[in-house]
Amino acid sequence: MDKNAIKKYAMWARKDLINRVKTKAYQYGITEAGAVEKDADSVNGKLLSQAEKRQRHALLQQISENGFDHVIDEVAYTWFNRFCALRFMEVNGYLPSHIRVFTDEDNNFKPQILTEALNLSLPGLNIDKVFELKEDNRTEELYKYLLIVQCNALNSILPGMFQRIEDYTELLFPDNLLREGSVIARLISDIPADNFDVRSDNGQIEIIGWLYQYYITEKHEEVVDPLHGKTVEKDDIPAATQLFTTDWVVRYIVDNSVGRYWIERNPDSSLKEYLQYFVLPKDRKIQYVEDRIEPQDVTVFDPCVGSGHFLLYAFDVLVKIYTEHGYSARDAVNSIVVNNLFGLDIDERAAQLAYFSLMMKARQYDSRFLERRIQPNIFAIRESNYLSRDTFDYIVGNSAELRTDLQALVDTFYDAKEYGSLLQMPNVDFKGLFDRFDQIADDIHFHRDEAIRSYLPVVQIAEILSRKYAAVVTNPPYLNKFDAKLKQFIVANYKNYGGDLFSAFIYRNLLLCKADGFAGYMTPNVWMFIKTYEKLRQYLLAEKTISSLIQLAKGAFFKEATVDICSFVLKNKKELVPGLYIRLEEFKGGMDVQRQKVLEAIANPNCGYFYEATASNFSKIPGTPVAYWASEKARSAYLSAKCMDEVAKPRHGLATSDNDRFLKLWYEININKGSLYDRCQLEKKWFPMSKGGSYRKWYGNLEWIINYENDGKEIKEYAISIYKCSTRTIQNTQFYFEEGLTWSALTSGEFSVRWQEKGALFGSGGYCAFTNDDIRFFILALLNSKITKSFIQFVSPTINYEVGHIKTIPVLEKTVYDNEIDAISKEDVMLSRQDWDSYETSWDFKKHPLI
């Protein structure tokens, strides 16, 4: 699959379609600034038909509710979605008419549907209109008509993708699609046909997901990049959080959740031979469960389904499960779609793609599947905000029980797109509700259609969220900049697990699992280490089991998203067995490098980066980090030694709240000669400031000075004006001007500590530790050692080195080598200082050593 070509095309197509859809809106007198009169009979000299007036009225209503840009973007994507789906179906021969809509049999951009227009037998086709358009040589108009008829014809078999086009979507159909360079022409020329062809080595159904991922790339960057503390609004959450999961990660998660659930209950199963990423312990033994099940029991749910990548691969695994249980592949398909696979998403577009992709997967196994009219259990989350109260009364009738239950769901789904699958369902009688919808299915009541269209999906979604599944697998959204409404919801429902949306989903998904089921994830790896997620770790380690986990190297996923990630599977049950871990920290490179190393570790667990660790060992380390690679000696050190906080005082310093105002480089200020401390005392305004900096040990990074005149009067007053107090940002003042040890809080290099002489302040970017004189250089040596590097990695996987991390480092009692260590440490400081002072960036520079 040529992902570069796919990305280039999708990003271009979004811009082109948005521009063309806008142009159509302008033609009908509708712009960003407003519109000509609502009920106009003609616009821009064009007389409107009754259908156009109805569609224009609907378009204006949508714009008034959602805004011009939102509606334009929605329509542009709707057409992109349908064009890509039609292209996939024509390449694979899945169109029921077997007439290609974009190309001829040789894949030339000569739509067969045009050449065969007079011979078509599509439902709803007005052959007289075809004759008229053909006779008048109105080819573009004919092609538009045929495409719309084709889409509407597919509604009967793929209603989740091809909704009937009779509204403003048709009004905004882009013009000039038959011209060279159009969005359809380039879909054919830019992306090789075999990328769509599932019979080809290059073809995958997942191309639909990649097209969507790249289509929203610019929107994602617009929403995410400028954040810097801003919240993400509800409408932008999909663009901010949608992320197509790497194929091998999907396979690892499904193999070790869906596959493991079946294998543990079927000792004679040969499924593990098919599962390439199935992780076994070093002794290669599987713990089997005395619980025989049927294939229908292996239910799989993705609560953030995206374009359906997890469910598509789970489909393949389930076909293997069914066939080894005696089913034919074709017989298995119907049951898998109806009984095994479930998916939800807050994004209507993504849910459509997941729906379509799953239907195409089923069609791949069963050539007559689309004729069976079976629909998958995949939905976009619905909101109850605008549901008709009259329709509600019609549904519940005189039943108090129905009224209570349906009202509970209406209340739950208010603003549901804000919360998605994090919603927890009330206890209602779903059977009673579904029986009522069955009763009204053939009703001729005025409110019947609205009940089926608007209320039934809410009940279906609620029922999916009330079930328990054998496996819940997902790549949840990563987001911690909540708007006020989402923040309130998270605090109320996930207070201990709400550091990020992904951590809330870690907890939520386990609630959706059967008691001994599996939950699989790809998430940022920070939940394993940092304090924000400590309560989540304690919950998981005390009540659940980490079945297996892969920790990827730093930066390995940066091409897709700038977070360091891990992928893992939890068993929804506490078991006293070691978890299986693969640590890829030393193998720098992209996801292909990570994949290869995972396969090597699975094949050879004695490779050196495959670990087995029990959860009870993690509690020996402060903060309970999931430091699975820590040796027994390292874990024992925490128990037998003192913590750094007992022998030193690591502390946060001063945050100015306005660096441009209060901080200067030392050479920007005219200061008299003499020692820096002395001249600062003489100046009585500017003082040295430790502010972090690049990787450097022992001494240096002394470049900044701070305005702390009159004991920081001005900077304290500024802090009070912002925060109502100064102590929020100006902390630990009793340590100002004291001799200490400083390090950079944030660095792309390794952890490095420097001696700081008496007379300086320290800031939020350059934390300090303060010790007694007799152990200061011993502690400096310890902090700069490889031992400390190892201990820090247990508690900080990122490039942040917080005070809390340093406090946890174990310190052994004094040894006979202390004097020698002190001497070496002091010598290193002296040498580093000489090196620092040999350059003009040092305020103590005299001359270059080579002169």
ABEGO torsion letter per residue (X at the ends): XBAAAAAAAAAAAAAAAAAAAAAAAAAAGBBAAEBBBAABABBGGBBBBAAAAAAAAAAAAAAAAAEAAAAAAAAAAAAAAAAAAAAAAAAAGABAAGBBAABBAAGBBBBAAAAAAAABABBGBBAAAAAAAAAAGBAAAAAAAAAAAAAAAAAAABAAABBBBABAAAAABBBGAABBGBAAAAAAAABBAAAABAABAABBAAAAAAAAAAAAAAAAAAAAAAAGGBBBBAAAAAAAABBBBBAAAAAAAAAAAAAAAAAAABAABAAAAABAABBBBAAGBBBBBBBBBBAAABBBBBABAEAGAAAAAAAAAAAAAAAAAGBBAAAAAAAAAAAABBBBBABAAAAAAAAAAAAAAAAAABAAAAAAGBBBBBBBBBBAAABBAAAAAAAAEABAAAAAAAAAAAAAABGAAAAEAABBBBBBBAAAAAAAAAAAAABABAAAAAAAAAAAAAAAAAAAAABBBABBBBBBBBBABBBAAAAAAAAAAAAAAAABAAAAAAAAAAAABBAABBBBBBBBAAAAABAAAAAAAAAAAAABBBABBBBBBBGAAAAABBBBBBBBBBBBBBBBBBBBBBBAAABBEBAAAAAAAAAAAAABAAAGABBBBBAAAAAABBGGBBBAABBAAAAAAAAABBBAAAABBBBBBBBAGBAAAABBBAAABBBBBEBAAAAAAAAGABBBBBAEEBBBBGBEGBABBBBABGGGAAAAAAAAAAAGBAAAABBGAAABGBBBBBBBABBABBBBBBBBBBGBBBBAABBBBBBBAAAAAAAAAAAABAAAAAAAAAABABABBBAAAAAABBBBBBBAAAAAAAAAAAAAAAAAAAAAAABAABAABABBAAX
